[in-house]
Amino acid sequence: MWFYKLLCTCASFGRTTQCSHINKVKIFCRFFRYFFDFAILVNAIFIAVPMPKHVSTPAEWFFIALFTMEIFLKLYAYGPRRFVSQFWNV
């Protein structure tokens, strides 16, 4: 719930709202981009540092789920055609 409110606040400049347009605007928010940039950095660290199997396997599934969610959110916000036309999304 706190994460949703943070994204709503980021997108609506201080006011929380539940409008579908605002939900799409959240994807364009700087916080969204920085959050996933940070997740990529943490994932790279998890890949580079040798860890026991009981730590690395759940971490792999977490990052797969996180990046899959990012793709679906971007597809929702941009639409399929615009999503595929951007180089970094493909």
C-alpha positions as CSV (number, residue, x, y, z in Angstrom):
1,M,0.0,0.0,0.0
2,W,2.8,2.5,0.8
3,F,4.5,1.8,-2.5
4,Y,1.2,2.5,-4.4
5,K,0.7,5.8,-2.5
6,L,4.3,6.8,-3.2
7,L,3.8,6.2,-6.9
8,C,0.5,8.1,-6.9
9,T,2.1,11.0,-5.1
10,C,5.0,11.0,-7.6
11,A,2.6,11.1,-10.5
12,S,0.0,13.5,-9.2
13,F,2.4,16.0,-7.7
14,G,1.3,15.6,-4.1
15,R,-2.3,14.4,-4.4
16,T,-3.2,10.7,-4.4
17,T,-5.7,9.7,-7.0
18,Q,-6.9,6.4,-8.6
19,C,-7.4,7.6,-12.2
20,S,-6.2,5.3,-15.0
21,H,-4.5,8.2,-16.7
22,I,-2.5,8.9,-13.5
23,N,-1.6,5.2,-13.4
24,K,-0.1,5.5,-16.8
25,V,1.7,8.7,-15.9
26,K,3.4,6.9,-13.0
27,I,5.3,4.8,-15.5
28,F,6.8,8.0,-17.0
29,C,7.8,9.2,-13.5
30,R,11.5,9.6,-12.8
31,F,11.1,7.5,-9.6
32,F,9.9,4.5,-11.7
33,R,13.0,4.7,-13.9
34,Y,15.4,5.2,-11.1
35,F,13.9,2.3,-9.1
36,F,14.4,-0.1,-11.9
37,D,17.9,1.3,-12.7
38,F,18.8,0.5,-9.0
39,A,17.2,-2.9,-9.3
40,I,19.5,-3.7,-12.3
41,L,22.5,-2.6,-10.3
42,V,21.5,-4.8,-7.4
43,N,20.9,-7.7,-9.7
44,A,24.3,-7.3,-11.3
45,I,25.8,-7.5,-7.8
46,F,23.9,-10.7,-7.0
47,I,25.2,-12.2,-10.3
48,A,28.8,-11.1,-9.7
49,V,29.1,-12.2,-6.0
50,P,29.1,-16.0,-5.4
51,M,26.4,-16.9,-3.0
52,P,25.0,-20.1,-1.5
53,K,22.2,-21.7,-3.5
54,H,19.6,-21.0,-0.8
55,V,20.2,-17.3,-1.3
56,S,20.8,-17.1,-5.0
57,T,17.7,-19.0,-6.2
58,P,15.1,-16.9,-4.4
59,A,17.0,-13.8,-5.5
60,E,16.9,-14.9,-9.1
61,W,13.1,-15.5,-9.0
62,F,12.6,-12.1,-7.3
63,F,14.5,-10.2,-10.0
64,I,12.7,-12.2,-12.8
65,A,9.3,-11.3,-11.3
66,L,10.4,-7.6,-10.8
67,F,11.6,-7.2,-14.4
68,T,8.6,-9.0,-15.8
69,M,6.4,-6.6,-13.9
70,E,8.3,-3.7,-15.3
71,I,7.7,-5.0,-18.9
72,F,4.0,-5.4,-18.3
73,L,3.7,-1.9,-16.7
74,K,5.5,-0.3,-19.6
75,L,3.4,-2.3,-22.1
76,Y,0.3,-0.9,-20.4
77,A,1.5,2.6,-20.3
78,Y,3.1,2.9,-23.7
79,G,1.1,0.5,-25.7
80,P,2.6,-2.4,-27.7
81,R,3.7,-0.3,-30.8
82,R,5.4,2.5,-28.8
83,F,6.9,0.0,-26.4
84,V,8.6,-2.0,-29.2
85,S,9.7,1.1,-31.0
86,Q,11.9,2.2,-28.1
87,F,15.4,0.7,-28.4
88,W,16.0,0.1,-24.7
89,N,12.7,-1.9,-24.3
90,V,13.5,-4.5,-26.9
